[in-house]
Structure formats: structure tokens, C-alpha cells
Amino acid sequence: MALPKRRLSKARGRKRRTNWKLSAPNVIKCNQCGHARLPHHICPNCGFYGDRQMVGGAED
């Protein structure tokens, strides 16, 4: 296994990590109820996926 001959400076290591960012999840609104949901997922509020009801939703 290769080992570095010299210790890397803090700046060099931090420079390498500058692009490690978290990205916000892509959120869209449900066609049925308008609640925010992830794309290609069943809506957690109404249980619809596209035009079909997959799960019994929270219907009051």
C-alpha cells in the first residue's frame, strides 16, 4: 500500500474537500392533493402514485 512521503497541509486537504456538498432533495407536488413528495414515490399524504391509488391515505 502506498504511503505519502510527507504530511499534507491542512489547506491542501481542505481544498480537496470543498466540493463535498449536500444537495437538497428534489421535491415535487402531488397531482391529487398538492402535498410535497419525492418524484417516483407514492404520496405520503393521499397514497396516490400518478393517477392510481396505491395505499389508503389519510382521508378525514
MODELLER restraints for C-alpha pairs under 7 A, 6 or more apart:
rsr = mdl.restraints
at = mdl.atoms
rsr.add(forms.Gaussian(group=physical.xy_distance, feature=features.Distance(at['CA:26:A'], at['CA:38:A']), mean=6.47, stdev=0.5))
rsr.add(forms.Gaussian(group=physical.xy_distance, feature=features.Distance(at['CA:27:A'], at['CA:36:A']), mean=6.20, stdev=0.5))
rsr.add(forms.Gaussian(group=physical.xy_distance, feature=features.Distance(at['CA:27:A'], at['CA:37:A']), mean=5.60, stdev=0.5))
rsr.add(forms.Gaussian(group=physical.xy_distance, feature=features.Distance(at['CA:27:A'], at['CA:38:A']), mean=4.98, stdev=0.5))
rsr.add(forms.Gaussian(group=physical.xy_distance, feature=features.Distance(at['CA:27:A'], at['CA:39:A']), mean=6.71, stdev=0.5))
rsr.add(forms.Gaussian(group=physical.xy_distance, feature=features.Distance(at['CA:28:A'], at['CA:36:A']), mean=5.61, stdev=0.5))
rsr.add(forms.Gaussian(group=physical.xy_distance, feature=features.Distance(at['CA:28:A'], at['CA:37:A']), mean=5.57, stdev=0.5))
rsr.add(forms.Gaussian(group=physical.xy_distance, feature=features.Distance(at['CA:28:A'], at['CA:38:A']), mean=6.11, stdev=0.5))
rsr.add(forms.Gaussian(group=physical.xy_distance, feature=features.Distance(at['CA:28:A'], at['CA:39:A']), mean=6.37, stdev=0.5))
rsr.add(forms.Gaussian(group=physical.xy_distance, feature=features.Distance(at['CA:29:A'], at['CA:35:A']), mean=5.37, stdev=0.5))
rsr.add(forms.Gaussian(group=physical.xy_distance, feature=features.Distance(at['CA:29:A'], at['CA:36:A']), mean=4.45, stdev=0.5))
rsr.add(forms.Gaussian(group=physical.xy_distance, feature=features.Distance(at['CA:29:A'], at['CA:37:A']), mean=5.90, stdev=0.5))
rsr.add(forms.Gaussian(group=physical.xy_distance, feature=features.Distance(at['CA:30:A'], at['CA:36:A']), mean=6.16, stdev=0.5))
rsr.add(forms.Gaussian(group=physical.xy_distance, feature=features.Distance(at['CA:30:A'], at['CA:37:A']), mean=6.40, stdev=0.5))
rsr.add(forms.Gaussian(group=physical.xy_distance, feature=features.Distance(at['CA:30:A'], at['CA:43:A']), mean=6.58, stdev=0.5))
rsr.add(forms.Gaussian(group=physical.xy_distance, feature=features.Distance(at['CA:33:A'], at['CA:46:A']), mean=6.74, stdev=0.5))
rsr.add(forms.Gaussian(group=physical.xy_distance, feature=features.Distance(at['CA:35:A'], at['CA:45:A']), mean=6.68, stdev=0.5))
rsr.add(forms.Gaussian(group=physical.xy_distance, feature=features.Distance(at['CA:37:A'], at['CA:43:A']), mean=5.72, stdev=0.5))
rsr.add(forms.Gaussian(group=physical.xy_distance, feature=features.Distance(at['CA:41:A'], at['CA:49:A']), mean=6.79, stdev=0.5))
rsr.add(forms.Gaussian(group=physical.xy_distance, feature=features.Distance(at['CA:42:A'], at['CA:48:A']), mean=5.70, stdev=0.5))
rsr.add(forms.Gaussian(group=physical.xy_distance, feature=features.Distance(at['CA:42:A'], at['CA:49:A']), mean=4.81, stdev=0.5))
rsr.add(forms.Gaussian(group=physical.xy_distance, feature=features.Distance(at['CA:43:A'], at['CA:49:A']), mean=6.47, stdev=0.5))
rsr.add(forms.Gaussian(group=physical.xy_distance, feature=features.Distance(at['CA:45:A'], at['CA:57:A']), mean=6.01, stdev=0.5))
rsr.add(forms.Gaussian(group=physical.xy_distance, feature=features.Distance(at['CA:45:A'], at['CA:58:A']), mean=6.15, stdev=0.5))
rsr.add(forms.Gaussian(group=physical.xy_distance, feature=features.Distance(at['CA:46:A'], at['CA:57:A']), mean=4.24, stdev=0.5))
rsr.add(forms.Gaussian(group=physical.xy_distance, feature=features.Distance(at['CA:46:A'], at['CA:58:A']), mean=6.02, stdev=0.5))
rsr.add(forms.Gaussian(group=physical.xy_distance, feature=features.Distance(at['CA:47:A'], at['CA:53:A']), mean=5.79, stdev=0.5))
rsr.add(forms.Gaussian(group=physical.xy_distance, feature=features.Distance(at['CA:47:A'], at['CA:54:A']), mean=5.69, stdev=0.5))
rsr.add(forms.Gaussian(group=physical.xy_distance, feature=features.Distance(at['CA:47:A'], at['CA:55:A']), mean=4.66, stdev=0.5))
rsr.add(forms.Gaussian(group=physical.xy_distance, feature=features.Distance(at['CA:47:A'], at['CA:56:A']), mean=5.87, stdev=0.5))
rsr.add(forms.Gaussian(group=physical.xy_distance, feature=features.Distance(at['CA:47:A'], at['CA:57:A']), mean=4.79, stdev=0.5))
rsr.add(forms.Gaussian(group=physical.xy_distance, feature=features.Distance(at['CA:48:A'], at['CA:54:A']), mean=5.62, stdev=0.5))
rsr.add(forms.Gaussian(group=physical.xy_distance, feature=features.Distance(at['CA:48:A'], at['CA:55:A']), mean=6.96, stdev=0.5))
